[in-house]
Amino acid sequence: MDNNNIDMASLMTMLSKMDKSKLENGLNQVSKVLNSKEADKIIEQIKKNTNK
């Protein structure tokens, strides 16, 4: 399996166990980050970290 692909079943299980308000707050933070001018730099850094 490709390292960039997260196992969707385990991801969905993890998300289903999270508190709804915490999940919404997390998603809002992610949305803000991705809409920022730094998004490309952050995404590149995440890719570098996950490929180790």
C-alpha positions as CSV (number, residue, x, y, z in Angstrom):
1,M,0.0,0.0,0.0
2,D,1.2,3.5,-0.8
3,N,2.6,5.4,2.2
4,N,0.5,8.5,1.3
5,N,-2.7,6.6,1.5
6,I,-4.1,6.4,5.0
7,D,-6.1,3.3,5.8
8,M,-9.6,4.8,5.4
9,A,-11.2,2.2,7.7
10,S,-8.9,3.0,10.6
11,L,-9.2,6.7,9.9
12,M,-13.0,6.5,10.0
13,T,-12.9,4.4,13.2
14,M,-10.6,6.9,14.8
15,L,-12.8,9.8,13.8
16,S,-16.0,8.1,15.0
17,K,-14.4,7.8,18.5
18,M,-13.6,11.5,18.7
19,D,-15.7,13.9,20.6
20,K,-17.8,15.8,18.0
21,S,-17.0,19.3,19.3
22,K,-13.2,18.4,19.4
23,L,-13.5,17.0,15.8
24,E,-15.2,20.2,14.6
25,N,-12.6,22.4,16.2
26,G,-9.8,20.3,14.7
27,L,-11.4,20.5,11.2
28,N,-11.8,24.3,11.6
29,Q,-8.1,24.6,12.4
30,V,-7.2,22.5,9.5
31,S,-9.4,24.6,7.2
32,K,-7.8,27.8,8.4
33,V,-4.3,26.3,7.8
34,L,-5.2,25.1,4.3
35,N,-6.7,28.5,3.4
36,S,-3.6,30.4,4.6
37,K,-0.8,31.5,2.3
38,E,1.5,29.0,4.2
39,A,-0.6,26.0,3.1
40,D,1.8,24.9,0.4
41,K,4.8,25.0,2.7
42,I,2.9,23.1,5.4
43,I,1.8,20.4,3.0
44,E,5.3,20.0,1.7
45,Q,6.6,19.7,5.3
46,I,3.9,17.1,6.1
47,K,4.9,15.1,2.9
48,K,8.6,15.2,3.9
49,N,7.7,14.0,7.5
50,T,5.5,11.1,6.3
51,N,8.0,9.8,3.7
52,K,10.7,9.0,6.3
